Amino acid sequence: MPTTATPLRTPVRARSGTPTPRRRVRSGRGAAGTSRSERLAPYLLVAPAVLIIGVFRLYPLALGVNFSFTGDGERNGQAVGLDNYTVLFDDPLFIASMRNVGLLVLLLPVAVAIPGLLATFIYLRVPGHRVYRSVYFFPAVLSPVIIGAIFNLLLAFDGPANALLGAVGLGPVDWLGDPDVAMYAVVGVHIWATFGMALVVFLAGFATLDASLIDAARVDGASLPKVVRHVIVPGLSRTIQFVVVTTMIGMLTSMFGLLYVMTGGGPEGSTYLPEYYIWFQQGQMGRPALASAASTVLFGVMLVVGLAQIAVLRRAGRED
Amino acid sequence: MSPLRAGRWLAAIPMAALAIATVYPLVFTANVAMKTRHEYVLDRFAPAEGLRWEAFATAWSSADMGRYLANSLIVVTGAVALLLLFGSMAGFALSQLRFRGSRLLFLACLSALFIPFQVIMVPLARIMGQTGLIDTHPGLVLAYTAQFLPFTVFLMTSYYSGIPPEIIDAARIDGNSVYGVYGRIMLPLGRPALLSVGILNALFCWNDVLIALLLMPSAEHRTLMVGVTSLRGQYSADIPTFAGGVLIAAVPVLVLYLCFQRQITAGVTAGATKG
C-alpha cells in the first residue's frame, strides 16, 4: 500500500502498520518511578494544545450554531427558530455566493488536472524540470493580498492583460468590472497562485510510484496519454483524492484576500462567496446572527465535501 | 525518438511559457515601482529608465509601513513560538506516552483541522470581545495559535511517532523524568520537523488578512497585509508608489522562500504523504 493517505488516518497506525498504537514510556518503569507528577505529565504536556483548540475552535463552533438560531439587532439574544435561514435563502447576495460555490465545483477538475499534468511532465524529466518545480511553487507562498494587488495592476482596463489581447487583435475585456467575467478572473488568479501547492503534493505522490511500471510501459511503446491513464492515474489515486479535497477546501476558504482586494464582492455582487458574505454581514452590516447562519451552511458544505472524500476513500480501499 | 521523448520536448514549450507567466507579474510590478508616474502613464511595459528607489521610500514613510511591519513581526513571532512549544509538547505525549484518553484527545485536535476559520469567526470575535482580547497583540497571537495548532499537532505527532521508543526508554533508565525526555531528547530530535512547521506557520500567519482584519480593527494595530489592502485607495493616482508598497510586503516572504524552499515544500507535502 502506498504511504499516501489523508490526515484522517492516525499517524501511529499508518506508521506501525498494526492496529495497536505503539506507546512507550510506561509509568511504573524506569528509574523515575511512578510519582504523581510523572503520571500527570502526559496530561500536562497536551493540556495547552487541547485547551487552546477547545476554547478557540471547538467551543466557538457550538456557540456559532446556537447563535444562528437567535436574532440580530432588536431581537438580539432571542430565539428566532429558523428565521435567519429563511432570510439567508431569500437574500440574492447569498444565493449568488452559493451559485459561485457551484461554479467552483465545476472548475475543480481544471484546478486539479493542471498541476497533475505539470507534475507528470516534471516527473518524466521534461528539459528544465528542476527549475519549473521551484518557479511554479513560488506564488503559493505569497499572500492573496499581495497577489490580488499585483493582479489589480495586470487586469486593469488599461493594463498589460488587455494590451496583450490588443496585440493579437482582441478587444479589451473589463476583467474585474464585468459581472459575467469577474468571478472567472478571480478564480483564474486563485488557480495561478495555488497550483504550485498541488504540484508539489503530486510530485510527492510520484515519488511513491513504482518507476519500473512506467519504464515497462515505455519499452512497450505506450503513448503518453496511455501511460497517464493506465499507469499513473491508478497508481496515484490516493494522492489525487487528497489534492481534490484540499483544492476544494482551499477554494472555499482561502479566497477572501483576493476577493477583498480585487473586487470587494462586486461588480453587482457577482464575486461573492460564502466566506465573503459572512465577513460582510458580520463586519459591515452588524448582523452576526445572520452571519452565523451562513457559517453553519458553509460548514455543512464542507462536511459534505469531507464525507464524500471518506466515502471515496473507503471504496478505493476495498479495491486495493 | 520515442513518442515519450517527443512528448517531453513538446511539453517543455508550454511549461516554459507558464514559468514565465508565473514570474512575470512580479517582474512587471518591480519594473512599475522603479518608474516615475510620468514614465508609467507613457508606457507601462518599457523597462524603467534606471534603478529608482523613491517609490519604496515614499510607500515606507507615508503609508506607515514600518508600524505595520512591527505589528506583523510581533504577532508572527509570538504565534510561531507558542505553536512550536505547544505542538511539540502535545506531539510528544500523543505519539510516545501511554495515558488514558490519548486517542480521544488526538482525535479532538484532529477534528479541528476540518473547522475553517470562516465557520467560527463570528463567535470567536464575540469571545475575544468579551475577554478584552480583541484589538490586542496577545489576542491575535492566540487566534493564530488556535488556527494553526491542529495542523502543527498533527505533523509533530506524526514526526515523533517515527522515533524509536528504545531511545526514550534508554533516557528514562538514565534517570530522566518525562519532562527531561521532552527537553533533552524530543526537542533536539524534532529540529527538522520544528524548522519546517515553524517556517510554514510563519508564512500562514504573515500572509493572513481575514483574521487580522476581524480581530485587529484599529489602524495603529494593522498588520502588514491589512496595511497593503489600504494602499490601493491611498495611491490610486500614484501607481509606482502602490507597486513599491506591495513589493515591500512581498520581499520578506520571497527571501524566506529562497532560503527555506525545501522545508516549505516538505511541510506542505507532509500532510499528504504521512499519516
Interface residues (C-beta under 8 A of the other chain):
Chain A: T3 T4 A5 T6 P7 L8 R9 T10 P11 V12 A14 R15 S16 P21 R22 R23 R24 V25 R26 S27 R29 G30 A31 A32 S37 E38 A41 P42 Y43 L45 V46 P48 A49 V50 I52 I53 G54 V55 F56 R57 L58 Y59 P60 L61 L63 G64 F67 L118 F121 L124 R125 V126 P127 G128 V131 Y132 S134 V135 Y136 F137 F138 P139 A140 V141 L142 S143 P144 V145 I146 A149 I150 F151 N152 L153 L154 G159 P160 A163 W192 G196 M197 V200 V201 L203 A204 G205 T208 R218 G221 S223 L224 V227 T239 F242 V243 T246 I249 L252 T253 F256 G257 Y260 V261 P274 E275 I278 W279 Q282 G283 P288 A291 S292 S295 T296 L298 F299 M302 L303 G306
Chain B: S2 P3 L4 G7 R8 W9 A11 A12 M15 A16 L18 A19 A21 T22 V23 P25 L26 F28 T29 V32 R44 F45 L85 F86 G87 M89 A90 F92 A93 L94 S95 Q96 L97 R98 F99 S102 R103 L105 F106 L107 A108 C109 L110 S111 A112 L113 F114 I115 P116 F117 Q118 V119 I120 M121 V122 P123 L124 A125 R126 I127 L142 A143 T145 A146 Q147 L149 P150 V153 F154 T157 S158 S161 G162 P165 I168 D169 R172 I173 D174 G175 N176 S177 V178 Y179 V181 Y182 L203 W206 N207 D208 V209 L210 L213 L214 M225 V228 T229 L231 R232 I239 F242 A243 V246 A249 A250 V253 L254 L256 Y257 Q261 I264 T265 V268 T269 G271 A272 T273 K274 G275
